[in-house]
């Protein structure tokens, strides 16, 4: 797991042909707006999160965010624990996101 600043996260994600953007917030938070192309898996639903995490392609690189960076940090560690080596946490989460969002 790596904590990346918004600039590092954006630059790395844009260049990464193997990137998957992962939003780990709740359904309600996701519907308020999300980074385009993001897949949502709610980390608060622990068992379901782990089940879905195990179904993800371990060869992909996961760019993970939440509201402020705490849950996404936990999510990155959980992804690492199920065999996903490349999980990148967006420091500051979507609250500090300056890029485009969709809702």
C-alpha positions as CSV (number, residue, x, y, z in Angstrom):
1,X,0.0,0.0,0.0
2,X,1.2,3.5,-0.7
3,X,-0.3,6.8,0.4
4,X,-0.3,9.2,-2.6
5,X,-1.0,12.9,-2.7
6,X,-3.7,14.0,-5.1
7,X,-1.1,15.0,-7.7
8,X,0.8,11.7,-7.4
9,X,-2.4,9.7,-7.5
10,X,-3.7,11.5,-10.6
11,X,-0.5,11.4,-12.5
12,X,0.1,7.7,-11.7
13,X,-3.5,6.7,-12.4
14,X,-3.6,8.5,-15.8
15,X,-0.4,6.8,-17.0
16,X,-1.5,3.4,-15.7
17,X,-3.1,1.2,-18.4
18,X,-3.9,-1.4,-15.7
19,X,-5.7,1.0,-13.3
20,X,-9.0,0.5,-11.5
21,X,-10.4,3.3,-9.4
22,X,-12.1,2.0,-6.3
23,X,-14.5,4.1,-4.1
24,X,-15.0,2.5,-0.7
25,X,-17.6,4.9,0.7
26,X,-21.3,4.1,1.4
27,X,-24.0,4.0,-1.2
28,X,-25.4,7.4,-0.1
29,X,-21.9,9.0,-0.2
30,X,-21.2,7.5,-3.6
31,X,-24.5,9.0,-5.0
32,X,-23.4,12.5,-3.8
33,X,-20.6,12.3,-6.4
34,X,-17.7,10.2,-7.3
35,X,-14.6,10.2,-9.5
36,X,-15.5,9.1,-13.1
37,X,-15.0,5.4,-13.8
38,X,-14.9,4.4,-10.1
39,X,-16.2,1.1,-8.9
40,X,-17.9,1.3,-5.5
41,X,-17.5,-1.3,-2.7
42,X,-18.6,-0.1,0.7
43,X,-15.9,-0.9,3.3
44,X,-18.5,-0.5,6.1
45,X,-20.1,-3.7,4.9
46,X,-17.1,-5.8,6.1
47,X,-18.0,-9.3,4.9
48,X,-19.3,-8.1,1.6
49,X,-16.2,-5.9,1.1
50,X,-13.9,-8.9,1.7
51,X,-16.0,-11.1,-0.6
52,X,-15.8,-8.6,-3.4
53,X,-12.2,-7.8,-2.8
54,X,-11.3,-11.5,-3.3
55,X,-13.1,-11.4,-6.7
56,X,-11.0,-8.5,-7.9
57,X,-8.2,-9.1,-10.4
58,X,-5.0,-9.2,-8.4
59,X,-3.0,-8.2,-11.5
60,X,-4.7,-4.8,-11.7
61,X,-3.5,-1.6,-9.9
62,X,-6.2,-0.2,-7.5
63,X,-6.5,3.5,-6.9
64,X,-8.6,3.7,-3.7
65,X,-10.4,6.6,-2.2
66,X,-13.0,7.5,0.4
67,X,-14.3,10.7,2.0
68,X,-11.1,11.8,3.8
69,X,-8.5,9.0,3.3
70,X,-9.0,6.9,6.5
71,X,-11.3,4.1,5.2
72,X,-9.4,3.9,1.9
73,X,-6.1,3.3,3.8
74,X,-7.8,0.4,5.6
75,X,-9.2,-0.8,2.3
76,X,-5.7,-0.8,0.8
77,X,-4.5,-3.0,3.7
78,X,-7.4,-5.4,3.2
79,X,-6.7,-5.6,-0.5
80,X,-3.1,-6.4,0.2
81,X,-4.2,-9.1,2.6
82,X,-6.2,-10.9,-0.1
83,X,-3.3,-10.9,-2.6
84,X,-3.6,-7.5,-4.4
85,X,-0.1,-6.1,-4.3
86,X,-0.8,-2.7,-5.9
87,X,-3.2,-0.6,-3.9
88,X,-2.8,3.2,-3.8
89,X,-4.6,5.4,-1.2
90,X,-5.7,8.9,-2.1
91,X,-4.5,11.1,0.9
92,X,-7.3,13.5,1.9
93,X,-9.9,11.5,0.0
94,X,-12.6,13.0,-2.2
95,X,-13.0,16.0,0.2
96,X,-9.7,17.3,-1.1
97,X,-10.2,16.1,-4.7
98,X,-9.8,18.9,-7.2
99,X,-10.5,16.8,-10.3
100,X,-13.8,15.9,-12.0
101,X,-16.7,14.2,-10.3
102,X,-19.9,12.6,-11.5
103,X,-23.2,12.1,-9.7
